[in-house]
Amino acid sequence: MSIVVEGLLKNYGAQKAVNDISFSINKGEIVGFLGPNGAGKSTTMKMITGYIASDAGRAQVCGIDVSVDPINVKKKIGYLPEANPLYLDMYVREYLDFIAGVHKIVDKKKAIEDAIVLTGLTVEAKKKISQLSKGYKQRVGLAAALIHDPEVLILDEPTSGLDPNQIIEIRNVIKAQGKNKTVLFSSHILQEVEAICDRVIIINKGKIVADDQLKNLQNSKSDQFQVRVSFQENVNVELIEYLSAVVSVNIFSATDFLIATNDPDKVRKQLLELTIANDLNIISLQTESNSLENIFRELTK
């Protein structure tokens, strides 16, 4: 196991920021770490990296106990914190040279250029960090996390501040790194987690409320299902809302609706009966898998 967390606990006064959580992550896994603001995500990541001490329990990285040998743990980890602290008066290459020196990298020049190319910093590499946009500053932090080729990547909101094109580029970097590294990353962009991760850990009020493969969570039994229907003609939503199997209707357009229901088979049958009775034509009708957003809301509400 690349990361092992057992009974981790962190208190801030009377508040349990992290409350006796345990999980393990294998090499080659990309795991999304989710939770509302204040749930304990960043605190957990900081304890795994050795930046803050736990009050109880233990964390191991590549078989090394964080509390026993934090320096060697840091050598194994590439860490991008949420705040992404940078020396703004340094140039990009100057800063990465400094980070490479901290890690005692022998061929610093090659490591710097590889990190710059990998994170798409080439066009901005000659600038001072203070001159960069927030998105490019985020890339500098990611380059610093990758420069020593760590075995484990811990990324706290790595796509924060990036535009949609940049998000896709960084997503591809993370997916590529996940082939031979362990990646634990948090994000509030649930679509990113669905696109990158096979496994998700959800934390709420300091406790883990879900830890499973994403497909298992999406296919798990839920109180509500979603049926998406598209008609050829414009349809009065009241006709759909009147159906007994319909809980609620989300209107995308006059022809396209997303229906919440406790019985998807029954609502499909009722929709077909509706088309016959009102001389309508259905273009598409499908039951959608439970979205990560719905799962997240259900577990953290």
C-alpha positions, 0 to 999 in steps of 0.5 A, spaced: 500 500 500 502 506 498 498 510 503 495 507 509 491 511 514 489 508 521 484 511 526 486 518 524 484 523 529 485 531 529 482 536 534 481 543 534 479 545 541 472 541 542 471 540 534 473 534 531 476 536 525 478 529 523 474 523 527 477 516 527 478 515 519 481 509 516 483 508 509 488 505 504 490 506 497 494 502 492 499 504 487 496 506 481 490 508 484 487 515 482 482 517 488 478 523 489 477 525 496 471 529 497 467 533 502 463 539 503 467 545 506 470 544 513 469 536 512 476 535 514 479 534 507 485 538 507 487 537 514 487 529 513 492 531 507 496 535 511 497 529 516 498 524 511 504 529 508 507 530 515 505 538 515 501 537 521 501 532 527 495 527 528 492 527 535 491 519 535 492 514 529 497 513 524 499 515 517 504 511 513 506 513 506 510 507 502 511 503 508 514 509 512 510 512 518 509 519 518 510 521 525 516 516 525 520 519 519 517 525 516 523 527 512 523 521 508 515 521 507 516 528 504 521 525 499 516 520 497 510 525 496 509 531 491 504 535 495 500 541 492 496 544 498 490 548 497 493 555 498 499 553 493 504 558 497 509 561 492 515 566 492 512 571 487 518 575 486 522 569 483 522 567 476 518 560 474 525 557 472 528 560 478 523 557 483 523 550 480 531 550 481 530 552 488 525 546 489 529 541 485 535 544 490 531 542 496 530 535 493 537 534 492 536 533 484 542 531 481 540 533 474 536 539 476 536 542 469 533 536 466 528 535 471 526 543 471 524 542 463 521 536 464 516 539 469 515 545 465 513 541 459 509 536 463 505 542 466 504 546 460 508 552 463 513 553 457 510 559 454 510 563 461 517 560 463 521 566 463 516 570 467 516 572 474 511 568 478 507 574 480 506 576 473 502 569 472 495 568 472 492 564 477 491 558 473 499 558 471 500 559 478 497 553 479 501 550 474 507 552 477 505 549 484 503 542 480 510 543 477 514 543 484 510 537 486 512 533 480 519 535 479 522 530 484 518 524 480 515 522 487 511 515 488 505 519 491 501 525 489 497 529 494 493 534 490 488 539 494 484 542 489 489 542 483 484 545 478 482 551 482 483 557 478 484 554 471 479 555 465 476 549 461 481 548 456 487 548 462 482 543 466 482 538 461 490 539 460 491 538 467 486 532 468 490 529 462 497 530 466 494 527 473 491 521 469 498 520 466 501 520 473 496 515 475 499 510 471 505 509 475 504 513 481 498 513 487 494 520 486 489 522 492 486 529 490 480 533 492 476 537 488 469 541 488 468 540 481 465 533 481 465 532 473 473 532 474 472 527 479 468 523 475 472 524 469 479 522 472 477 517 478 475 510 479 474 510 486 472 516 491 472 517 498 467 522 501 468 525 508 463 529 512 464 532 519 470 529 520 468 522 518 468 517 512 461 516 509 463 513 503 469 509 500 468 505 494 469 504 486 465 510 483 461 505 478 459 501 485 456 508 488 453 510 482 449 503 481 448 502 488 440 502 491 438 509 491 431 512 494 430 516 487 432 514 480 432 519 474 429 518 467 431 523 461 426 523 456 426 527 449 420 529 445 419 531 438 414 536 440 413 541 445 410 538 451 406 541 457 410 539 463 404 539 467 402 532 463 408 529 466 408 532 473 401 529 473 403 522 472 403 518 479 410 515 478 413 522 477 416 525 484 419 531 480 421 534 473 427 538 471 425 542 465 431 543 460 427 545 454 420 544 452 421 538 449 427 535 454 425 533 461 429 530 467 424 526 471 426 524 478 422 517 480 422 512 485 420 507 480 423 508 473 420 502 470 413 505 472 414 512 469 417 509 463 411 505 462 406 511 463 410 516 459 409 511 453 401 511 455 402 519 455 405 519 448 399 514 445 393 518 449 396 525 446 399 523 439 406 525 441 413 522 439 418 520 444 425 521 441 429 518 446 428 515 453 433 512 458 434 511 465 440 515 467 445 512 472 446 516 479 450 522 478 456 523 483 453 530 485 446 526 487 450 521 491 455 527 494 448 531 496 445 525 499 451 523 503 453 530 506 446 534 506 
